[in-house]
Amino acid sequence: MKNLLAYFKIMRPLNLLQGGIAILVCMALADPKPEWLSVLLALVIVWAYTGAGNILNDYFDVEIDRINRPQRPIPAGLIQPRTALFYAIFLFALGTAAVVPVFNRQLAIIIPFALFFLITYTKFFKPRPLWGNLIVSAILGMTFLFGSSIFGDIRVGIVPCLLAFGFNFVREIVKDMQDVAGDQARGARTFPLVYGLTAARRLVIVATLILMVGALVPFYLKIYGKFYLLILVLTVEIPLIYVIFSISRDASATNCGRIAAILKGDIFFGLLAIFAGKF
């Protein structure tokens, strides 16, 4: 049973949940409402691609994870690296097969980009300062473009895409600050290692401020309503103020890990704000 659960854990359940909620938000924003078969296929595609990308990341990062995250299935010995690679290939194939019934011209552009970035991220983009952070943030933001294109109007996914991109970019930099020990041991070239923790902290603060201001724009442009603003201020803006205050005082790996967890949870409240913003 432990090994069986490892095959679910390696897909990163919280990332799957985030992707699933993103699709449901796209469904709620769609007009007219999509058929449930389209929603189900969209969930399968997002979960399969997300899981495959995370597994591929763990496959290439196994030596770094032995230091930073030894509890993950591969460094813990619950899944062999070769098995994980075949598992990722299977999930990529499953997601691609599920695309066929909902394929359209917009997906003909989105899917190749998503697959390219998912497959090349860890090996080619992650070792380059900022590039890896930008790519993984773009992948997560593209979930909204993908979902809204399946449901008939890609335009409704643009604002959620941009907000998700900003949120995840901040979190990715914080995670790199948390992982400096393991990344340095393996010769990685993340932003904190190349430019220093002080520069990384400043980048997090500036990016968070931009995100806070940018998140208010959809309300003032009347894209989303008053419930968006209420939930955004109480559950997103206030925690982001805390993030700025906390990281400016303490950039240790322990505190960065705590901040990364706060940001991950805060993303869900951001999605809730977008959902409520329609009313």
ROKOLKOL-260476 format. One record per residue (C-alpha): residue number from 1; x, y, z. Coordinates in Angstrom, 3 decimals. Each point is the difference from the previous one (the first is absolute). Layout:
REM residues N
[atom NUM,[X,Y,Z]]
...
END
This chain:
REM residues 279
[atom 1,[0.000,0.000,0.000]]
[atom 2,[2.873,2.372,0.828]]
[atom 3,[1.524,-0.494,-3.443]]
[atom 4,[-3.393,0.448,-1.655]]
[atom 5,[-0.519,3.318,1.786]]
[atom 6,[3.456,1.045,-1.170]]
[atom 7,[-1.237,-0.060,-3.613]]
[atom 8,[-2.658,2.512,0.980]]
[atom 9,[2.321,2.080,2.177]]
[atom 10,[2.598,0.405,-2.748]]
[atom 11,[-2.633,1.747,-2.132]]
[atom 12,[-0.228,2.691,2.744]]
[atom 13,[-3.637,-0.153,1.222]]
[atom 14,[-0.176,3.707,0.881]]
[atom 15,[1.100,0.933,-3.515]]
[atom 16,[-2.668,-2.311,-1.391]]
[atom 17,[-2.576,1.635,2.255]]
[atom 18,[1.097,3.447,-1.169]]
[atom 19,[-0.290,-1.071,-3.633]]
[atom 20,[-3.409,-1.548,0.616]]
[atom 21,[-1.307,3.149,1.667]]
[atom 22,[1.364,2.072,-2.896]]
[atom 23,[-2.048,-2.088,-2.443]]
[atom 24,[-3.118,0.336,2.159]]
[atom 25,[0.518,3.767,0.141]]
[atom 26,[0.250,0.074,-3.802]]
[atom 27,[-3.209,-2.032,-0.139]]
[atom 28,[-1.755,2.466,2.304]]
[atom 29,[1.143,2.968,-2.093]]
[atom 30,[-1.062,-1.608,-3.287]]
[atom 31,[-3.174,1.091,-1.727]]
[atom 32,[-1.838,-2.149,-0.927]]
[atom 33,[0.909,-2.669,2.508]]
[atom 34,[2.065,-2.832,-1.543]]
[atom 35,[-1.098,-3.614,-0.155]]
[atom 36,[1.216,-2.202,2.838]]
[atom 37,[1.901,-2.242,-2.419]]
[atom 38,[2.130,2.983,-1.021]]
[atom 39,[0.605,0.859,3.654]]
[atom 40,[0.988,-3.589,0.791]]
[atom 41,[2.399,-0.163,-2.947]]
[atom 42,[1.517,3.358,0.978]]
[atom 43,[0.629,-1.316,3.529]]
[atom 44,[1.594,-3.186,-1.327]]
[atom 45,[2.289,1.990,-2.314]]
[atom 46,[1.085,2.480,2.680]]
[atom 47,[0.554,-2.687,2.631]]
[atom 48,[1.887,-2.268,-2.399]]
[atom 49,[2.274,2.761,-1.335]]
[atom 50,[0.551,1.524,3.442]]
[atom 51,[0.822,-3.363,1.531]]
[atom 52,[2.329,-0.922,-2.851]]
[atom 53,[1.849,3.313,0.263]]
[atom 54,[0.440,-0.375,3.750]]
[atom 55,[1.242,-3.576,-0.363]]
[atom 56,[2.485,1.071,-2.660]]
[atom 57,[1.201,2.735,2.338]]
[atom 58,[0.559,-2.535,2.789]]
[atom 59,[1.751,-2.354,-2.437]]
[atom 60,[2.596,2.603,-0.999]]
[atom 61,[0.287,1.555,3.483]]
[atom 62,[0.475,-3.203,1.972]]
[atom 63,[3.496,0.925,1.263]]
[atom 64,[-1.110,3.488,1.076]]
[atom 65,[-3.079,-1.483,1.678]]
[atom 66,[2.201,-2.348,2.025]]
[atom 67,[1.100,3.176,1.807]]
[atom 68,[-2.991,2.348,-0.248]]
[atom 69,[-2.947,-2.421,0.028]]
[atom 70,[1.119,-3.544,0.932]]
[atom 71,[-3.609,-0.968,0.790]]
[atom 72,[-1.019,0.099,-3.675]]
[atom 73,[-0.750,-3.423,-1.532]]
[atom 74,[3.150,-0.382,-2.143]]
[atom 75,[2.670,1.005,2.559]]
[atom 76,[-1.973,-1.905,2.655]]
[atom 77,[0.352,-3.155,-2.127]]
[atom 78,[-3.740,-0.516,-0.456]]
[atom 79,[0.183,0.404,-3.789]]
[atom 80,[2.991,-0.812,-2.187]]
[atom 81,[1.139,2.797,-2.358]]
[atom 82,[-0.514,-2.125,-3.131]]
[atom 83,[-3.514,-0.919,1.136]]
[atom 84,[-0.767,3.669,0.650]]
[atom 85,[1.145,0.878,-3.534]]
[atom 86,[-2.340,-2.571,-1.573]]
[atom 87,[-2.793,1.232,2.275]]
[atom 88,[0.513,3.553,-1.292]]
[atom 89,[-0.046,-1.190,-3.616]]
[atom 90,[-3.247,-1.871,0.640]]
[atom 91,[-1.637,3.096,1.488]]
[atom 92,[1.149,2.184,-2.900]]
[atom 93,[-1.545,-2.531,-2.387]]
[atom 94,[-3.231,-0.142,2.019]]
[atom 95,[-0.331,3.789,0.024]]
[atom 96,[0.678,0.238,-3.735]]
[atom 97,[-2.599,-2.667,-0.765]]
[atom 98,[-2.567,1.915,2.062]]
[atom 99,[0.679,3.148,-2.064]]
[atom 100,[-1.284,-1.603,-3.223]]
[atom 101,[-3.784,0.279,0.698]]
[atom 102,[0.255,3.696,0.983]]
[atom 103,[2.694,1.076,-2.463]]
[atom 104,[-0.353,3.428,-1.611]]
[atom 105,[2.194,2.658,-1.636]]
[atom 106,[0.863,1.697,3.274]]
[atom 107,[1.082,-3.280,1.563]]
[atom 108,[2.151,-0.643,-3.068]]
[atom 109,[2.158,2.877,1.263]]
[atom 110,[-0.319,-0.447,3.764]]
[atom 111,[0.655,-3.756,0.247]]
[atom 112,[3.342,-0.086,-1.906]]
[atom 113,[1.294,2.929,2.093]]
[atom 114,[-1.131,-1.666,3.228]]
[atom 115,[1.582,-3.335,-0.899]]
[atom 116,[3.249,1.641,-1.091]]
[atom 117,[0.346,1.918,3.256]]
[atom 118,[-1.078,-2.937,2.192]]
[atom 119,[2.529,-2.336,-1.601]]
[atom 120,[2.938,2.419,-0.232]]
[atom 121,[-0.534,2.008,3.197]]
[atom 122,[2.100,-1.935,2.505]]
[atom 123,[2.867,-0.918,-2.304]]
[atom 124,[0.404,3.212,-2.009]]
[atom 125,[-1.837,2.934,1.600]]
[atom 126,[0.133,-0.686,3.738]]
[atom 127,[3.830,0.285,0.209]]
[atom 128,[-0.128,3.528,-1.505]]
[atom 129,[-0.639,2.896,2.417]]
[atom 130,[-3.575,1.327,-0.300]]
[atom 131,[-0.720,-1.943,-3.194]]
[atom 132,[-1.101,-3.063,1.919]]
[atom 133,[-2.174,2.124,2.301]]
[atom 134,[-1.618,1.761,-2.944]]
[atom 135,[-0.656,-3.240,-1.906]]
[atom 136,[-1.610,-1.911,2.862]]
[atom 137,[-2.145,3.049,0.835]]
[atom 138,[-1.066,0.239,-3.646]]
[atom 139,[-0.929,-3.697,-0.033]]
[atom 140,[-2.272,0.441,3.013]]
[atom 141,[-1.546,3.158,-1.450]]
[atom 142,[-0.666,-1.756,-3.311]]
[atom 143,[-2.396,-2.350,1.804]]
[atom 144,[-2.595,2.785,-0.119]]
[atom 145,[0.584,0.680,-3.695]]
[atom 146,[-0.298,-3.720,-0.640]]
[atom 147,[-3.229,-0.395,1.981]]
[atom 148,[-1.678,3.093,-1.405]]
[atom 149,[0.929,-0.982,-3.568]]
[atom 150,[-1.602,-3.429,0.468]]
[atom 151,[-3.143,1.663,1.370]]
[atom 152,[-0.364,2.387,-2.929]]
[atom 153,[1.513,3.388,0.915]]
[atom 154,[3.716,0.321,0.707]]
[atom 155,[-0.450,3.657,0.989]]
[atom 156,[-1.506,-0.849,3.397]]
[atom 157,[3.207,-1.823,0.893]]
[atom 158,[2.367,2.916,-0.649]]
[atom 159,[-0.341,1.779,3.366]]
[atom 160,[0.196,-3.227,2.078]]
[atom 161,[3.017,-1.027,-2.095]]
[atom 162,[1.850,3.229,0.798]]
[atom 163,[-0.856,-0.148,3.703]]
[atom 164,[1.051,-3.647,0.259]]
[atom 165,[3.239,0.830,-1.798]]
[atom 166,[0.813,2.788,2.473]]
[atom 167,[-0.892,-2.043,3.061]]
[atom 168,[2.055,-2.994,-1.061]]
[atom 169,[2.984,2.126,-1.048]]
[atom 170,[0.252,1.426,3.523]]
[atom 171,[-0.313,-3.467,1.497]]
[atom 172,[2.628,-1.463,-2.330]]
[atom 173,[2.588,2.574,1.077]]
[atom 174,[-0.811,-0.650,3.673]]
[atom 175,[0.388,-3.756,-0.583]]
[atom 176,[3.417,0.604,-1.578]]
[atom 177,[0.986,1.953,3.113]]
[atom 178,[-1.148,-2.947,2.099]]
[atom 179,[1.995,-2.497,-2.074]]
[atom 180,[3.377,1.746,-0.164]]
[atom 181,[1.815,-2.765,1.901]]
[atom 182,[-1.007,-2.845,-2.310]]
[atom 183,[0.220,2.120,-3.146]]
[atom 184,[3.498,1.183,0.892]]
[atom 185,[1.154,-3.556,0.718]]
[atom 186,[-1.088,-1.055,-3.501]]
[atom 187,[1.347,3.089,-1.761]]
[atom 188,[-3.385,1.429,-0.960]]
[atom 189,[-0.188,3.619,-1.176]]
[atom 190,[-3.133,1.381,1.612]]
[atom 191,[-0.542,3.725,0.500]]
[atom 192,[0.912,-0.025,3.737]]
[atom 193,[3.219,-1.923,-0.692]]
[atom 194,[1.106,2.180,-2.920]]
[atom 195,[-1.038,3.422,1.341]]
[atom 196,[-0.220,-0.640,3.749]]
[atom 197,[-2.761,-0.270,2.581]]
[atom 198,[-0.219,3.773,0.445]]
[atom 199,[-0.765,0.518,-3.707]]
[atom 200,[-2.463,-2.902,0.070]]
[atom 201,[-1.769,1.497,3.008]]
[atom 202,[-0.297,3.354,-1.780]]
[atom 203,[-1.369,-1.738,-3.088]]
[atom 204,[-2.649,-1.775,2.102]]
[atom 205,[-1.046,3.277,1.643]]
[atom 206,[-0.234,1.904,-3.306]]
[atom 207,[-1.813,-2.859,-1.784]]
[atom 208,[-2.442,-0.325,2.905]]
[atom 209,[-0.774,3.732,-0.066]]
[atom 210,[-0.623,-0.166,-3.762]]
[atom 211,[-2.236,-3.032,0.537]]
[atom 212,[-1.993,1.773,2.724]]
[atom 213,[-0.629,3.031,-2.209]]
[atom 214,[-0.670,-2.123,-3.091]]
[atom 215,[-2.531,-2.158,1.853]]
[atom 216,[-2.116,3.101,0.695]]
[atom 217,[-0.158,1.030,-3.668]]
[atom 218,[-2.752,-2.474,-1.082]]
[atom 219,[-2.339,1.508,2.593]]
[atom 220,[0.604,3.588,-1.106]]
[atom 221,[-0.399,-1.045,-3.637]]
[atom 222,[-3.332,-1.585,1.040]]
[atom 223,[1.095,-3.426,-1.217]]
[atom 224,[-0.851,-1.462,3.416]]
[atom 225,[-2.477,1.247,2.597]]
[atom 226,[-0.009,1.021,3.651]]
[atom 227,[0.261,-3.553,1.345]]
[atom 228,[3.308,-0.324,-1.854]]
[atom 229,[1.323,3.093,1.753]]
[atom 230,[-1.237,-1.089,3.426]]
[atom 231,[1.533,-3.485,-0.170]]
[atom 232,[3.148,1.318,-1.663]]
[atom 233,[0.717,2.571,2.717]]
[atom 234,[-0.776,-2.287,2.946]]
[atom 235,[1.623,-3.223,-1.196]]
[atom 236,[2.622,1.059,-2.559]]
[atom 237,[1.161,3.605,0.462]]
[atom 238,[0.387,-0.183,3.786]]
[atom 239,[2.019,-3.260,-0.098]]
[atom 240,[2.197,1.519,-2.738]]
[atom 241,[0.731,2.961,2.285]]
[atom 242,[1.084,-2.533,2.614]]
[atom 243,[2.209,-1.744,-2.585]]
[atom 244,[1.798,3.278,-0.732]]
[atom 245,[0.452,0.757,3.689]]
[atom 246,[1.156,-3.524,0.876]]
[atom 247,[2.518,-0.512,-2.791]]
[atom 248,[1.474,3.462,0.522]]
[atom 249,[0.881,-1.036,3.564]]
[atom 250,[0.904,-3.666,-0.491]]
[atom 251,[1.257,-1.633,-3.205]]
[atom 252,[0.998,-3.282,1.638]]
[atom 253,[-0.870,-3.306,-1.661]]
[atom 254,[-2.457,-0.799,2.789]]
[atom 255,[-1.901,3.266,-0.344]]
[atom 256,[0.052,-0.161,-3.811]]
[atom 257,[-1.530,-3.464,0.214]]
[atom 258,[-2.763,1.398,2.202]]
[atom 259,[-0.586,2.927,-2.353]]
[atom 260,[-0.109,-2.336,-3.025]]
[atom 261,[-2.696,-2.032,1.781]]
[atom 262,[-1.986,3.185,0.733]]
[atom 263,[0.236,1.059,-3.649]]
[atom 264,[-1.124,-3.427,-1.178]]
[atom 265,[-3.069,0.165,2.213]]
[atom 266,[-0.638,3.591,-0.997]]
[atom 267,[-0.249,-1.016,-3.661]]
[atom 268,[-3.169,-1.925,0.828]]
[atom 269,[-1.558,3.086,1.565]]
[atom 270,[0.942,1.935,-3.129]]
[atom 271,[-1.876,-2.557,-2.062]]
[atom 272,[-2.962,0.315,2.373]]
[atom 273,[0.047,3.786,-0.476]]
[atom 274,[-0.063,-0.418,-3.787]]
[atom 275,[-2.895,-2.456,0.244]]
[atom 276,[-1.966,2.324,2.297]]
[atom 277,[0.814,2.961,-2.222]]
[atom 278,[-2.506,-1.128,-2.563]]
[atom 279,[-2.890,0.719,2.371]]
END
